């Protein structure tokens, strides 16, 4: 994740009024105690003003979340897709190591993401403009990690 974070900062994250965080809670509107902790989050620099509870912040502060599948891959590909869309997260990236691909979900409408764009090894995932920085991410680097 360190290289990925560095890429975002090199792309001008600070200048865009954003920051990149690990382990920050995203409060979900699905219930009073529902939250998720994405592997990586791109958030507004003033995200602290959106504190909801414990270490969780309101969805409006999040521009993008990224999850790397592990043993909970079905959550990342199913449950979290629905929860993040309902929360209105503009961009959700899933690094799906089980299926050797990266999925890009974006622009939720009525609490649902349209079908994701799928990227395979050798391809580049463009970070959508709605995130606030211009950056291309290598699928191979995302799948292989640091």
N, C-alpha and C positions, 0 to 999 in steps of 0.2 A: 504493500500500500504506500510505502514511503515514496517510491518513484512516481506513482500515480499522483500523489498529493503535490509533489514537486512540479509535475507537468501542469497541473492546474494553476499553481502560483506563478509559474513562468509564463503562462498564457494571460496573466493580468487579473487574477482573481481579486487581489487587493484593490486595484484601480476600479474594478467594477462594483466595489462595495460588498464583496462576498468573502466568505471564508470556507475552508474545507475542514471537516471534523470527523473524528472516529468516535464511536461509542456515545453518541448523543441520542437521547430519546425523542421520538416523534409521537406526540399525542394523537390518537386516532379518534375520530368522531363516532366510532361504532359502539362505544360504551364508556361509562365513567372511569373505568380502570383499564381501558385498552390502550396499549402503546406498542411501538416497535423500536428496535435499536438497529438501524441499518449499519452495514459494514463501513460505509463512507457516505457522508452527506455534504452537499454544497448548500450553504445557508446564507441568508442576509447577514451582513456584519453585525447588525444590531439585534441578532436573534434573541439575546438575553431579555429583551423587552417583551418577548412573546411567551415567557415562562408559563407553563400550565400547571405542572405539579412535578414533584420529585426532580428528576433530571430530564423532564420532557418539555418539549416546546411545541407551540401551535404549528400546524401544517403550513400556514401562510408564510412562515420564515424559510421554508425549504424550496429550493429550486430544482434539486436533483437528489435522488438517493441511488445507491449502488449496493447490490447484494452479490456476494460470491457464494455459490451453492456449496453446501457441505452435506452432512447427513440429513439436514432438513430441507433438501432440494425441493420437495413437493410444496412446502410452505412458500418458498421464494417464487415458485412458478405458478402457484394457485392462490392461496390465501392472501399473500402479501400483494399480489397484483390487484386483487379486488379491494383490499383495504387502502392501498396507496391511491388508487383511482378515486375511491369514495372520499378520501381526504383532500383530493385535488392536487396531488403532487404532480407538477408539470412533466417531469422526466423520471422514469424508473428504468435503470439498467440492471439486467441480470447477467452475471458472468456464470454461465451454466457449464460447469466442468463435467458434469455427468454426460451431457449430450454434445460437448465440445463446440459450443457456440455462445454468442452473446446476443441477448435480446434487448431491443430498445423499445420501451413503451413510452408514449408521449401524448400530450394534449387530451386528457380525459374529458369526456362529454357525458353529462348526466351520470357521473359516478362510475364510468367504465372507460377503459382504454380501448381504442381501436386495436385491431390485430397488430402485434409487434413486428418491427423490422428484425430480420434475423441476419446475423453476420457470422461467417465461418473463418477458419484460419486463413491467413493471407490477405484478409480484408481489413478495412479501416472503419471504425465507428465514428461518425462525425457527432460531436457534442452539439445538440440542438441550440439554436440561437436563443431560445427562451431561458437557457441556463445563464447566459450573460457573458460567456467567454467563447472565443473561437479556438477549438482544439479538436484534433483528430487522434483517436486512440487505436492502437494496434490490437486486433483481436488476439493475436499470439501472446502479446505482453499481458493482456488482461487474463487470459486463460492460464498462463504459466506463472503469474505472480511475480513478486520481486525475485 
